[in-house]
């Protein structure tokens, strides 16, 4: 199968990108002198429609009201969740300054967060496709290890961690 560039198009960027390389049989006349299924006019029309669709896909849309697709902020958050909650002591009082750990069981990476004055912690951008372990420690005391499962489909995973 041989290819040739359509001579009517002179844009070097299109030619170098390979968009206009067509099958030689598509633009040549058959033995009877009638153009094949893909005549030059049809090729021009198909190319124009193709580039119109490409241009339409490049136009940015708002994330909530647009019907063409997801906005940038939503697209970046696909497959991610937030793991948050509160760290409490044995008497269920909020505990400030506790270190909360989140361990990815596949990569073995551990992220940490120090609870705020109200005992709250928050991890963002947690991969929903991976299992994680979650626990808290302070002053030699440790909470039970909780599992954040990949089978759990919640985008917001909230867990209370009690130190014992």
N, C-alpha and C positions, 0 to 999 in steps of 0.2 A: 504494500500500500504506500503510495507516495503522496506527499502533501505539497501544496504551494500556497503562497500568500495571495490574498485577493488584491488585485492591483488598485481597486477604487479606494481602498483605505490607505491613507498616507501617514497616519499617526505612528511614529516609531515605538511609542510605549506599548501600544496594542500589539504590534507585531512582535516586539521582544518578549511580551508576556505570553505569547503563543495563543492569543484569543482568536486570531483570524486565520489560523492554519486550517485549511479545509481539505477534505479528500478530493483528489483530482477528478474522480468520477462525478463528484457532486456538481461541479461547475462546467463540465464538458458536455457537448451535445452527443446524443446517441447516434448510431449509424443512420437513422432515419432523419436526422436533423432536428428533432424535437428535444427540448431541454429535459433533463432528468427530473426526478422528484424534488431535488433541492436546486431549483434555479437560482440565479443570482438575486432576483428580487426577493425570493423567499428567504434567502440567507440574510439579506439586509434587514428584512422585517424581523426575523428571529433574533438577530444581533441587537437591533434597537429595543425589542421587548426585554431581552436579557439585561442590557445595560440600564433600562428603566427600572427593572426590579432591583438591580444592585443599588441604584441610587436611592430607591425608596427604603431600602434596608439600612442605609447609612444615616438617614435623617433621625436625629435624636427625638425621643418622645418622653413625656412625663411618666413617672413611675406608677401613678395611680390611675390616671384618666386615659392614658394611651392604649390603643387597641393593637399596636404593632408588636408588642413584646414587653419583656421585663425592663425596668429601669436599671440604671447602673448599680444603685445601692442594693436593690433586691437581688440582682444577679450575683453580686459578690458574696451574698449571705446564703446561697444555696448549700444545703448539706451541713450547715453549722448550727450549733445550739449555744445557749448560755446556761452555765451551771452556777447557781447561786444559793444562798441560804444564810443561816445564822449559826454561830458557834455559842453553845451554852455550857455552863458548869453543871455539876451534879444536882444543884438546886434549881436548874432551868433558868438561871439568870444569864443574860448576855455577857459574853466574855470578850473583852477587847484585847488585842495584841496576840491572839493565837495564830499560829501558822497553819494554813490550810494547804494541803497538797493534792494535786490532781495528776495521776500517772496514766499515760497512754500505754496500754498493755501490749500493743504491737511494737511500737518504737522504743518503749521503755523511757521516754522523755518524761520528766517530772516538772510541772509548773507549780509555783507557790504563790500564796497571797496572804498578807497579814490582815486579820479582821480589824474593822474600824472600831470606833468608840461604842457603837451599838452592837458589836459582835457580828456584823454582816460581812460576807465575802462574795466575790463575783468573778467568774472566769468567762470571757467571751471568746468566740471563734473556736469552740470545741467541736471537733469533727464528729458528726453523728454516725459515721460508718465504722468508728473504732470503739472498742470497749475501754472504759477508764475506771480507775480506782480513786476514791475520794476519802480523805481522812484529815483530822486536825490534831495538833499537838501544842502543849504549853506546859512549862514547868514540870516536865517528866510525866505528864498525864497525856493519854491518847484516847481518841474516840474510836469507835468501831470503824472498820473499813467498809465503805459503801461502794457498790458497783453501779456505774453509769453504763447501762447496756446499749449496744448498737441497735438492739431490737426495740428499744423505747423510742417512740417517734415524737416525743414532746420537744418543741423548740426551746422551751424554758424548763430546765430541770432544777427544782427547788428542794433542798435537803437540809434538815437540821442535824448538826453534829454535836453530840453530847460527850464532854470529856469525863472520864471516870478515873 
